[in-house]
Amino acid sequence: MGALERLRTGELGERDRHCARMVGSSPALESVLEDVERVAPTDSTVLIQGETGTGKELIARAIHNLSRRCGRPFVKLNCAAIPFDLLESELFGHERGAFTGAVSQKIGRFEMADTGTLFLDEIGDLPLALQPKLLRVLQEQEFERLGSGLTHHINVRLVAATHRDLARIVARDEFRSDLYYRLNVYPVQVPPLRERREDIRELVLHFVEVFGRRMGKQILQIPDSTMDAFIEYRWPGNVRELQNLIERAVIRSDDGVLPNPLPSLSSSPESVASANEPSIRDGPSTLVPHGNPAAFPQGSFRDSQRALILQALQATSWVIGGTRGAAARLGLKRTTLLTKMRKFGISRPGPPDGLSQLGKSGQGSPAWQAAIE
């Protein structure tokens, strides 16, 4: 990964390194960076998909910085942040007098990005009425400003991003299928933070250093309990939420010790979102079966996880795999649930053929194996 190593070690300069820095070394992130390095040298359109706060703009900047267009304009526009009446003008520009209030000529983002890269964030929110015009620019690399019949030819590489499932909104006729296929030349899926927990420790240290230096504070200690809480938490807002909470913690820090800034269970939006479905793959703030904290037995976090697993297994008649199995109900992979069952010593009561422990090969009837598989 020579080009990516240059990004990380700083050979592109201070400003570009700051914009393009992606902290972490998890397999999930490395897979994304491999896609970035593979597609960056081309002029192909890239569609970046991922939840809010996962760093889609950083990926777009990395694609630009690793491309032949590096050093040329990188222009961005959030399609969800511009009112519909102004979005066409923002994209394509307008001539003086093109509409009420157009008192002077305006250059659009496509012209600004000529010879460079245009990053359209939240492309899933682009109004249907503008989609044919965007499709034409992608296919022909030409457009007209509002109020003008003069065709402008450009050379722009488009990188788009969205947190929405475009395939699903295409199926609902809320997004043009031909534009979707034109955007989806090379898809890049950015994983949520909960799927790259190996990176959380490094991200915490990075943000502590950044905000400590910015505020003139020296953080000398991060308690193990605080770091463990960071790693266990679900992070519904992903890296952006982590960044903001670390900033809050640095502000509140005393004597060089970083406090735990995680929201309480009652105030966390995630606790509301998970109230109707139990999950054990994340931290304690999500472990509220059916929104009823009283449903937990008294005891340790380990006991609570074990109780949730048993609850899900009993509700699914001890079927683990499949869309209606206990693993899906808990939001876990089947193999992960099997590992946790072994860890907590959970086995089906009264198994046939004397099978009393999970994971002993060669025992049990095919029906029993089918139930736990």
C-alpha positions as a Markdown table, in Angstrom:
| # | Residue | x | y | z |
|---|---|---|---|---|
| 1 | Met | 0.0 | 0.0 | 0.0 |
| 2 | Gly | 2.6 | 2.5 | -1.0 |
| 3 | Ala | 0.3 | 5.4 | -1.8 |
| 4 | Leu | -1.7 | 4.9 | 1.4 |
| 5 | Glu | 1.4 | 4.7 | 3.4 |
| 6 | Arg | 2.4 | 8.1 | 1.9 |
| 7 | Leu | -1.0 | 9.5 | 3.1 |
| 8 | Arg | -0.4 | 8.2 | 6.6 |
| 9 | Thr | 3.2 | 9.2 | 6.9 |
| 10 | Gly | 2.7 | 12.7 | 5.6 |
| 11 | Glu | 4.4 | 12.9 | 2.2 |
| 12 | Leu | 1.3 | 14.7 | 0.8 |
| 13 | Gly | 1.8 | 17.8 | 3.1 |
| 14 | Glu | 0.4 | 18.9 | 6.4 |
| 15 | Arg | -3.0 | 20.1 | 5.2 |
| 16 | Asp | -3.7 | 17.1 | 3.0 |
| 17 | Arg | -2.5 | 14.7 | 5.7 |
| 18 | His | -4.8 | 16.3 | 8.2 |
| 19 | Cys | -7.8 | 16.0 | 5.8 |
| 20 | Ala | -7.0 | 12.5 | 4.7 |
| 21 | Arg | -5.9 | 10.9 | 8.0 |
| 22 | Met | -7.9 | 7.7 | 8.8 |
| 23 | Val | -7.0 | 6.3 | 12.2 |
| 24 | Gly | -7.1 | 2.6 | 12.7 |
| 25 | Ser | -5.7 | -0.7 | 11.5 |
| 26 | Ser | -8.6 | -3.1 | 11.8 |
| 27 | Pro | -9.3 | -5.6 | 9.0 |
| 28 | Ala | -12.6 | -3.8 | 8.2 |
| 29 | Leu | -10.8 | -0.4 | 7.7 |
| 30 | Glu | -7.9 | -2.0 | 5.8 |
| 31 | Ser | -10.4 | -3.5 | 3.4 |
| 32 | Val | -11.9 | -0.1 | 2.7 |
| 33 | Leu | -8.4 | 1.5 | 2.2 |
| 34 | Glu | -7.5 | -1.3 | -0.3 |
| 35 | Asp | -10.6 | -0.3 | -2.3 |
| 36 | Val | -9.6 | 3.3 | -2.1 |
| 37 | Glu | -6.1 | 2.6 | -3.4 |
| 38 | Arg | -7.5 | 0.4 | -6.2 |
| 39 | Val | -10.0 | 2.9 | -7.5 |
| 40 | Ala | -8.2 | 6.2 | -6.9 |
| 41 | Pro | -5.9 | 6.2 | -9.9 |
| 42 | Thr | -8.9 | 5.8 | -12.3 |
| 43 | Asp | -11.4 | 8.4 | -13.3 |
| 44 | Ser | -14.3 | 6.1 | -12.4 |
| 45 | Thr | -17.3 | 7.4 | -10.4 |
| 46 | Val | -17.3 | 6.2 | -6.8 |
| 47 | Leu | -20.3 | 5.7 | -4.6 |
| 48 | Ile | -19.4 | 5.7 | -0.9 |
| 49 | Gln | -22.1 | 4.3 | 1.4 |
| 50 | Gly | -22.1 | 4.1 | 5.2 |
| 51 | Glu | -23.9 | 5.3 | 8.3 |
| 52 | Thr | -23.8 | 8.9 | 9.4 |
| 53 | Gly | -20.5 | 9.7 | 11.1 |
| 54 | Thr | -18.4 | 7.0 | 9.6 |
| 55 | Gly | -16.0 | 9.3 | 7.8 |
| 56 | Lys | -17.3 | 9.1 | 4.2 |
| 57 | Glu | -15.8 | 12.6 | 3.4 |
| 58 | Leu | -12.4 | 11.4 | 4.6 |
| 59 | Ile | -12.7 | 8.5 | 2.1 |
| 60 | Ala | -13.6 | 10.9 | -0.7 |
| 61 | Arg | -10.6 | 13.1 | 0.1 |
| 62 | Ala | -8.3 | 10.1 | 0.2 |
| 63 | Ile | -9.6 | 9.0 | -3.3 |
| 64 | His | -8.8 | 12.5 | -4.6 |
| 65 | Asn | -5.4 | 12.8 | -2.9 |
| 66 | Leu | -4.3 | 9.4 | -4.3 |
| 67 | Ser | -5.5 | 10.2 | -7.8 |
| 68 | Arg | -3.9 | 12.0 | -10.7 |
| 69 | Arg | -6.2 | 14.9 | -9.9 |
| 70 | Cys | -4.4 | 15.6 | -6.6 |
| 71 | Gly | -3.5 | 19.2 | -6.4 |
| 72 | Arg | -6.5 | 20.2 | -8.4 |
| 73 | Pro | -9.8 | 21.4 | -7.0 |
| 74 | Phe | -11.7 | 19.2 | -4.5 |
| 75 | Val | -15.2 | 20.7 | -4.4 |
| 76 | Lys | -17.9 | 19.4 | -2.1 |
| 77 | Leu | -21.6 | 19.9 | -1.8 |
| 78 | Asn | -24.1 | 18.5 | 0.6 |
| 79 | Cys | -27.3 | 17.8 | -1.3 |
| 80 | Ala | -29.4 | 17.6 | 1.8 |
| 81 | Ala | -28.2 | 21.0 | 3.1 |
| 82 | Ile | -29.3 | 23.1 | 0.1 |
| 83 | Pro | -33.0 | 24.1 | -0.5 |
| 84 | Phe | -34.4 | 22.6 | -3.7 |
| 85 | Asp | -34.9 | 26.0 | -5.3 |
| 86 | Leu | -31.2 | 26.8 | -5.0 |
| 87 | Leu | -29.7 | 23.3 | -5.5 |
| 88 | Glu | -29.8 | 23.5 | -9.3 |
| 89 | Ser | -28.0 | 26.8 | -9.3 |
| 90 | Glu | -25.4 | 25.5 | -6.8 |
| 91 | Leu | -24.6 | 22.6 | -9.1 |
| 92 | Phe | -24.7 | 24.2 | -12.5 |
| 93 | Gly | -24.6 | 28.0 | -11.9 |
| 94 | His | -26.8 | 30.7 | -13.4 |
| 95 | Glu | -26.7 | 33.8 | -15.5 |
| 96 | Arg | -27.7 | 37.2 | -14.4 |
| 97 | Gly | -31.5 | 37.6 | -14.6 |
| 98 | Ala | -32.1 | 33.8 | -14.9 |
| 99 | Phe | -34.6 | 34.1 | -12.0 |
| 100 | Thr | -35.8 | 36.6 | -9.4 |
| 101 | Gly | -32.9 | 37.5 | -7.3 |
| 102 | Ala | -30.2 | 36.4 | -9.8 |
| 103 | Val | -28.5 | 39.8 | -9.8 |
| 104 | Ser | -25.2 | 38.5 | -11.1 |
| 105 | Gln | -23.6 | 35.5 | -12.8 |
| 106 | Lys | -22.9 | 32.5 | -10.6 |
| 107 | Ile | -20.4 | 29.7 | -11.2 |
| 108 | Gly | -21.7 | 26.3 | -10.2 |
| 109 | Arg | -19.9 | 23.5 | -8.4 |
| 110 | Phe | -19.3 | 21.5 | -11.5 |
| 111 | Glu | -17.4 | 24.4 | -13.1 |
| 112 | Met | -15.5 | 25.0 | -9.9 |
| 113 | Ala | -14.4 | 21.3 | -9.9 |
| 114 | Asp | -13.3 | 21.3 | -13.5 |
| 115 | Thr | -10.1 | 19.1 | -13.9 |
| 116 | Gly | -10.6 | 18.0 | -10.3 |
| 117 | Thr | -13.1 | 16.1 | -8.1 |
| 118 | Leu | -16.6 | 16.9 | -7.1 |
| 119 | Phe | -17.8 | 15.3 | -3.9 |
| 120 | Leu | -21.6 | 15.2 | -3.7 |
| 121 | Asp | -22.6 | 14.2 | -0.1 |
| 122 | Glu | -26.0 | 12.8 | 0.7 |
| 123 | Ile | -26.7 | 12.1 | -3.0 |
| 124 | Gly | -29.8 | 10.1 | -1.9 |
| 125 | Asp | -31.5 | 13.4 | -1.0 |
| 126 | Leu | -31.1 | 14.8 | -4.6 |
| 127 | Pro | -34.6 | 15.8 | -5.8 |
| 128 | Leu | -36.0 | 13.6 | -8.6 |
| 129 | Ala | -36.4 | 16.7 | -10.8 |
| 130 | Leu | -32.6 | 17.3 | -10.9 |
| 131 | Gln | -31.5 | 13.7 | -11.4 |
| 132 | Pro | -31.8 | 13.7 | -15.2 |
| 133 | Lys | -29.6 | 16.7 | -15.5 |
| 134 | Leu | -27.0 | 15.2 | -13.2 |
| 135 | Leu | -27.1 | 12.0 | -15.3 |
| 136 | Arg | -26.4 | 14.0 | -18.4 |
| 137 | Val | -23.4 | 15.6 | -16.9 |
| 138 | Leu | -22.0 | 12.3 | -15.8 |
| 139 | Gln | -22.5 | 10.8 | -19.2 |
| 140 | Glu | -21.6 | 13.7 | -21.5 |
| 141 | Gln | -19.4 | 15.9 | -19.2 |
| 142 | Glu | -21.4 | 19.0 | -20.4 |
| 143 | Phe | -24.2 | 21.2 | -19.0 |
| 144 | Glu | -25.8 | 24.7 | -19.4 |
| 145 | Arg | -26.1 | 27.3 | -16.7 |
| 146 | Leu | -29.6 | 28.3 | -15.7 |
| 147 | Gly | -30.7 | 31.1 | -18.1 |
| 148 | Ser | -28.1 | 30.3 | -20.7 |
| 149 | Gly | -28.1 | 28.2 | -23.9 |
| 150 | Leu | -24.3 | 28.0 | -24.0 |
| 151 | Thr | -23.0 | 24.5 | -23.4 |
| 152 | His | -20.0 | 24.2 | -21.0 |
| 153 | His | -17.7 | 21.2 | -21.4 |
| 154 | Ile | -15.9 | 20.0 | -18.3 |
| 155 | Asn | -13.6 | 17.3 | -17.0 |
| 156 | Val | -14.8 | 16.3 | -13.5 |
| 157 | Arg | -14.5 | 13.1 | -11.5 |
| 158 | Leu | -17.5 | 12.5 | -9.3 |
| 159 | Val | -17.5 | 10.9 | -5.9 |
| 160 | Ala | -20.9 | 10.6 | -4.2 |
| 161 | Ala | -21.8 | 9.5 | -0.7 |
| 162 | Thr | -25.0 | 8.6 | 1.1 |
| 163 | His | -26.1 | 7.0 | 4.4 |
| 164 | Arg | -29.3 | 5.8 | 2.6 |
| 165 | Asp | -29.9 | 2.4 | 0.9 |
| 166 | Leu | -30.1 | 3.7 | -2.7 |
| 167 | Ala | -31.1 | 0.3 | -4.0 |
| 168 | Arg | -34.1 | 0.4 | -1.7 |
| 169 | Ile | -35.2 | 3.9 | -2.6 |
| 170 | Val | -34.8 | 3.0 | -6.3 |
| 171 | Ala | -37.2 | 0.2 | -5.7 |
| 172 | Arg | -39.7 | 2.7 | -4.2 |
| 173 | Asp | -39.3 | 4.9 | -7.3 |
| 174 | Glu | -37.8 | 7.7 | -5.2 |
| 175 | Phe | -34.5 | 7.6 | -7.1 |
| 176 | Arg | -33.8 | 7.1 | -10.8 |
| 177 | Ser | -32.4 | 3.6 | -11.5 |
| 178 | Asp | -30.3 | 4.8 | -14.5 |
| 179 | Leu | -28.6 | 7.4 | -12.3 |
| 180 | Tyr | -28.1 | 4.8 | -9.5 |
| 181 | Tyr | -26.3 | 2.5 | -12.0 |
| 182 | Arg | -24.2 | 5.4 | -13.2 |
| 183 | Leu | -23.2 | 6.4 | -9.7 |
| 184 | Asn | -22.6 | 2.8 | -8.6 |
| 185 | Val | -19.6 | 2.1 | -10.9 |
| 186 | Tyr | -17.4 | 1.4 | -7.9 |
| 187 | Pro | -19.1 | 1.1 | -4.5 |
| 188 | Val | -17.2 | 1.6 | -1.3 |
| 189 | Gln | -18.9 | 0.5 | 1.9 |
| 190 | Val | -17.6 | 2.2 | 5.0 |
| 191 | Pro | -18.1 | 0.1 | 8.2 |
| 192 | Pro | -19.7 | 1.5 | 11.3 |
| 193 | Leu | -17.5 | 1.9 | 14.3 |
| 194 | Arg | -19.2 | -1.0 | 16.1 |
| 195 | Glu | -17.7 | -3.3 | 13.4 |
| 196 | Arg | -14.2 | -2.0 | 13.9 |
| 197 | Arg | -13.9 | -2.0 | 17.6 |
| 198 | Glu | -10.2 | -2.8 | 17.3 |
| 199 | Asp | -9.7 | 0.8 | 16.2 |
| 200 | Ile | -11.5 | 2.4 | 19.2 |
| 201 | Arg | -8.5 | 2.5 | 21.5 |
| 202 | Glu | -6.4 | 4.2 | 18.8 |
| 203 | Leu | -9.1 | 6.6 | 17.9 |
| 204 | Val | -9.6 | 7.6 | 21.6 |
| 205 | Leu | -5.8 | 8.3 | 22.0 |
| 206 | His | -5.8 | 10.3 | 18.8 |
| 207 | Phe | -8.7 | 12.5 | 19.7 |
| 208 | Val | -7.4 | 12.9 | 23.3 |
| 209 | Glu | -4.1 | 14.2 | 21.8 |
| 210 | Val | -5.8 | 16.5 | 19.4 |
| 211 | Phe | -8.2 | 18.1 | 21.9 |
| 212 | Gly | -5.7 | 18.2 | 24.7 |
| 213 | Arg | -3.3 | 20.1 | 22.5 |
| 214 | Arg | -6.0 | 22.4 | 21.2 |
| 215 | Met | -7.2 | 23.2 | 24.8 |
| 216 | Gly | -3.8 | 23.3 | 26.4 |
| 217 | Lys | -4.6 | 20.4 | 28.6 |
| 218 | Gln | -2.4 | 17.4 | 29.3 |
| 219 | Ile | -4.3 | 14.1 | 29.7 |
| 220 | Leu | -2.0 | 11.7 | 31.6 |
| 221 | Gln | -4.4 | 8.9 | 32.3 |
| 222 | Ile | -7.4 | 7.2 | 30.8 |
| 223 | Pro | -8.8 | 4.8 | 33.4 |
| 224 | Asp | -9.2 | 1.2 | 32.2 |
| 225 | Ser | -12.9 | 1.3 | 33.1 |
| 226 | Thr | -13.4 | 4.3 | 30.8 |
| 227 | Met | -11.5 | 2.7 | 27.9 |
| 228 | Asp | -13.5 | -0.5 | 28.4 |
| 229 | Ala | -16.7 | 1.5 | 28.3 |
| 230 | Phe | -15.7 | 3.1 | 25.0 |
| 231 | Ile | -15.0 | -0.3 | 23.5 |
| 232 | Glu | -18.2 | -1.8 | 24.7 |
| 233 | Tyr | -20.5 | 1.1 | 23.7 |
| 234 | Arg | -22.5 | 0.7 | 20.5 |
| 235 | Trp | -21.6 | 4.1 | 19.0 |
| 236 | Pro | -24.8 | 4.9 | 17.0 |
| 237 | Gly | -23.2 | 8.1 | 15.9 |
| 238 | Asn | -20.0 | 6.3 | 14.9 |
| 239 | Val | -16.6 | 8.2 | 14.8 |
| 240 | Arg | -18.3 | 11.6 | 14.9 |
| 241 | Glu | -20.0 | 10.7 | 18.2 |
| 242 | Leu | -16.7 | 9.4 | 19.6 |
| 243 | Gln | -14.9 | 12.6 | 18.6 |
| 244 | Asn | -17.5 | 14.8 | 20.2 |
| 245 | Leu | -17.6 | 12.8 | 23.4 |
| 246 | Ile | -13.8 | 12.8 | 23.7 |
| 247 | Glu | -13.9 | 16.6 | 23.3 |
| 248 | Arg | -16.5 | 16.8 | 26.1 |
| 249 | Ala | -14.4 | 14.6 | 28.3 |
| 250 | Val | -11.2 | 16.6 | 27.7 |
| 251 | Ile | -13.1 | 19.8 | 28.7 |
| 252 | Arg | -14.3 | 18.1 | 31.9 |
| 253 | Ser | -11.0 | 16.5 | 32.8 |
| 254 | Asp | -9.3 | 17.3 | 36.1 |
| 255 | Asp | -5.8 | 16.4 | 37.3 |
| 256 | Gly | -4.9 | 14.9 | 33.9 |
| 257 | Val | -7.5 | 12.1 | 34.2 |
| 258 | Leu | -10.0 | 11.6 | 31.4 |
| 259 | Pro | -13.6 | 11.1 | 32.8 |
| 260 | Asn | -16.2 | 8.8 | 31.2 |
| 261 | Pro | -18.3 | 11.0 | 29.0 |
| 262 | Leu | -20.7 | 8.3 | 27.8 |
| 263 | Pro | -24.4 | 9.2 | 28.0 |
| 264 | Ser | -26.5 | 7.6 | 30.7 |
| 265 | Leu | -28.9 | 4.8 | 29.7 |
| 266 | Ser | -32.0 | 7.0 | 30.0 |
| 267 | Ser | -30.6 | 9.9 | 27.9 |
| 268 | Ser | -29.0 | 7.9 | 25.1 |
| 269 | Pro | -30.9 | 7.8 | 21.8 |
| 270 | Glu | -29.6 | 4.3 | 21.3 |
| 271 | Ser | -31.4 | 3.0 | 24.4 |
| 272 | Val | -34.7 | 4.1 | 22.8 |
| 273 | Ala | -33.8 | 2.6 | 19.4 |
| 274 | Ser | -32.9 | -0.7 | 21.0 |
| 275 | Ala | -35.8 | -0.9 | 23.4 |
| 276 | Asn | -37.9 | -3.3 | 21.3 |
| 277 | Glu | -35.1 | -5.7 | 20.5 |
| 278 | Pro | -32.6 | -7.2 | 22.9 |
| 279 | Ser | -28.9 | -7.1 | 21.8 |
| 280 | Ile | -25.8 | -8.4 | 23.5 |
| 281 | Arg | -23.2 | -7.6 | 20.9 |
| 282 | Asp | -22.7 | -4.1 | 22.3 |
| 283 | Gly | -22.2 | -2.4 | 25.6 |
| 284 | Pro | -24.3 | -2.2 | 28.7 |
| 285 | Ser | -26.2 | 0.9 | 27.5 |
| 286 | Thr | -28.1 | -1.3 | 24.9 |
| 287 | Leu | -28.9 | -4.2 | 27.2 |
| 288 | Val | -32.5 | -3.3 | 28.0 |
| 289 | Pro | -34.8 | -6.2 | 27.0 |
| 290 | His | -38.1 | -4.9 | 25.6 |
| 291 | Gly | -37.4 | -1.5 | 27.2 |
| 292 | Asn | -37.7 | -2.9 | 30.8 |
| 293 | Pro | -34.6 | -2.5 | 32.9 |
| 294 | Ala | -36.3 | -4.4 | 35.7 |
| 295 | Ala | -36.3 | -7.5 | 33.5 |
| 296 | Phe | -32.6 | -7.9 | 34.2 |
| 297 | Pro | -31.6 | -10.3 | 37.0 |
| 298 | Gln | -29.5 | -8.8 | 39.7 |
| 299 | Gly | -25.8 | -9.5 | 39.2 |
| 300 | Ser | -22.9 | -8.8 | 36.9 |
| 301 | Phe | -22.8 | -7.7 | 33.3 |
| 302 | Arg | -21.8 | -11.3 | 32.5 |
| 303 | Asp | -25.0 | -12.6 | 34.2 |
| 304 | Ser | -27.1 | -10.1 | 32.2 |
| 305 | Gln | -25.6 | -11.3 | 28.9 |
| 306 | Arg | -26.2 | -14.9 | 29.9 |
| 307 | Ala | -29.8 | -14.2 | 30.8 |
| 308 | Leu | -30.4 | -12.4 | 27.4 |
| 309 | Ile | -29.0 | -15.4 | 25.5 |
| 310 | Leu | -31.2 | -17.8 | 27.4 |
| 311 | Gln | -34.2 | -15.6 | 26.8 |
| 312 | Ala | -33.6 | -15.5 | 23.1 |
| 313 | Leu | -32.9 | -19.3 | 22.9 |
| 314 | Gln | -36.1 | -20.1 | 24.7 |
| 315 | Ala | -38.1 | -17.7 | 22.5 |
| 316 | Thr | -36.8 | -19.4 | 19.4 |
| 317 | Ser | -37.1 | -23.0 | 20.7 |
| 318 | Trp | -33.3 | -23.2 | 20.8 |
| 319 | Val | -32.9 | -22.6 | 17.1 |
| 320 | Ile | -29.7 | -20.6 | 16.6 |
| 321 | Gly | -29.2 | -20.0 | 12.9 |
| 322 | Gly | -31.5 | -18.6 | 10.2 |
| 323 | Thr | -33.5 | -15.4 | 10.0 |
| 324 | Arg | -35.7 | -16.4 | 12.9 |
| 325 | Gly | -33.1 | -17.9 | 15.1 |
| 326 | Ala | -31.6 | -16.7 | 18.3 |
| 327 | Ala | -28.5 | -15.2 | 16.7 |
| 328 | Ala | -30.6 | -13.0 | 14.4 |
| 329 | Arg | -32.8 | -12.0 | 17.3 |
| 330 | Leu | -29.7 | -10.9 | 19.3 |
| 331 | Gly | -28.0 | -9.2 | 16.3 |
| 332 | Leu | -25.1 | -11.6 | 16.4 |
| 333 | Lys | -23.4 | -13.9 | 13.9 |
| 334 | Arg | -24.3 | -17.6 | 14.5 |
| 335 | Thr | -20.6 | -18.5 | 15.2 |
| 336 | Thr | -20.4 | -15.6 | 17.7 |
| 337 | Leu | -23.5 | -16.8 | 19.6 |
| 338 | Leu | -22.1 | -20.3 | 19.7 |
| 339 | Thr | -18.9 | -19.0 | 21.2 |
| 340 | Lys | -20.7 | -17.0 | 23.8 |
| 341 | Met | -22.9 | -20.1 | 24.7 |
| 342 | Arg | -19.7 | -22.1 | 25.3 |
| 343 | Lys | -18.2 | -19.2 | 27.3 |
| 344 | Phe | -21.3 | -19.0 | 29.5 |
| 345 | Gly | -21.8 | -22.8 | 29.7 |
| 346 | Ile | -25.2 | -22.7 | 28.1 |
| 347 | Ser | -26.6 | -25.9 | 26.7 |
| 348 | Arg | -30.1 | -27.0 | 25.8 |
| 349 | Pro | -31.9 | -28.6 | 28.8 |
| 350 | Gly | -32.5 | -32.3 | 28.5 |
| 351 | Pro | -30.7 | -33.0 | 25.2 |
| 352 | Pro | -31.2 | -36.4 | 23.6 |
| 353 | Asp | -28.5 | -39.1 | 23.7 |
| 354 | Gly | -27.1 | -37.7 | 26.9 |
| 355 | Leu | -25.6 | -34.5 | 25.3 |
| 356 | Ser | -25.0 | -32.1 | 28.1 |
| 357 | Gln | -22.5 | -29.7 | 26.8 |
| 358 | Leu | -22.4 | -27.5 | 23.8 |
| 359 | Gly | -19.6 | -28.1 | 21.3 |
| 360 | Lys | -18.9 | -31.9 | 21.9 |
| 361 | Ser | -18.5 | -33.3 | 18.4 |
| 362 | Gly | -19.9 | -36.7 | 17.6 |
| 363 | Gln | -22.8 | -36.6 | 20.1 |
| 364 | Gly | -26.4 | -35.9 | 19.6 |
| 365 | Ser | -28.9 | -36.7 | 17.0 |
| 366 | Pro | -29.2 | -34.9 | 13.6 |
| 367 | Ala | -32.4 | -33.2 | 14.9 |
| 368 | Trp | -30.5 | -31.9 | 17.9 |
| 369 | Gln | -27.6 | -30.6 | 15.7 |
| 370 | Ala | -30.1 | -28.9 | 13.4 |
| 371 | Ala | -31.6 | -27.1 | 16.3 |
| 372 | Ile | -28.4 | -25.6 | 17.5 |
| 373 | Glu | -27.0 | -24.9 | 14.0 |
